[in-house]
Amino acid sequence: MRNPLEYSLDLFSGKWNSRILSVLANADNLRYGEIKSRIDNITDAVLAASLKVPISSQMIVRQSYDEIPPKIEYSLSEKGRSIIHIFEMISKWGEKYYVDDDSNSDLNSYLAIN
């Protein structure tokens, strides 16, 4: 059985999950293409797959509008917004201990939280 820490880390660990959540933390509502344009080197297939878990875990709200062409927006839920301060603390910790090894980008731009 997983403990609460493992549950939490599963939700926002991985290469793309924290980036997606961070992008949405800096906007009210974003369409799929807007999310994709704010994350370097993510493919459509990876973004679509990466959105499934945070949506099903109610971290991200997917809002469909009955329009033509179809309009879908994504935003953080209350549950999703509750982790913003955690990301900020992790970012501050990373600023203190981060070592640039030329294969990493700046941690602040990675998290997109200032």
C-alpha positions, 0 to 999 in steps of 0.5 A: 500500500502506498503512503501519502508521500508516494501518492503525492510524488506520483502526481507531480513527479516525472519529466512533464507533470510538474511542468504542466502543473507549473504552466497552469499555475501561471494562467487562469485557463489555457487551451491545449495548444497554449500549454504545448507552446509553453513547454519546450520539446513536448510532443502532442502524444506526450502532452495528451498522455500526461494530461490524463493522470492530473485530470483523473486525479482532479488536479486539473479541470478540463472544461469543454464548451459546446462550440464549433470548432470545439473549445477545451480549456484546462485550469488548475482545480482547487486541489491543483492550486494547493500545490503551488506553494509546495512547488515554490518551496521546492524551487527555493530548495533547488536554487540553494542546492542546484548544480548546473551540469550543462545538461539541465536548464535553469530550475526556475524556468523549469518550474516556471514559478517566480 
